Every structure is written in structure tokens, then in C-alpha cells.
Amino acid sequence: FIIPYSLFYPELIEKDEKGLDELIAESILNCDINIRKEMAMNIIIFGGNSLIENFAEVLKKQVEKRLGKQYHGIVKISGNKDRK
């Protein structure tokens, strides 16, 4: 349980790093203001961690929280449904 959440809260495993959600939000906010919403609507996940139960839902919620209320309902997380 702690390991998956350490992707969002690295302090759980005593790491002084930014969480995945914070890195994604910062990347979006560092883009030109004219493409930020488009970037937020096109977050693609893949690889082993994307298979963690509820990973996409938690990531979406955390990224929206980091970006602020103007992005609620805009953030879209997608990945290949057949990934293994």
C-alpha cells in the first residue's frame, strides 16, 4: 500500500523528492498558457506502475488538485487498455 502512494508522497519512504503529480502539474504550468489545457487533457500513462489499481483515478485527482479548480474536469489520463 505504501509503495504505490510513495509515487505521490515520496516522504512516505523518506525521500526528499517531488511526487509524480507535482512533476506533471509543474510541467503543464511551465508550458505556454495557450496550450496548458490541451496538455492537461492529454496525459498518457504506460508501464508497470500504470497497472496499479486506481492509479489513473488517483493521478487525475492529484494533478487536478495541484493545477487548481480551473482544471477540474479538464484533466484526462489515458493509457492503452491492453497494457500488461
Disulfide bonds with the S-S distance in Angstrom:
none
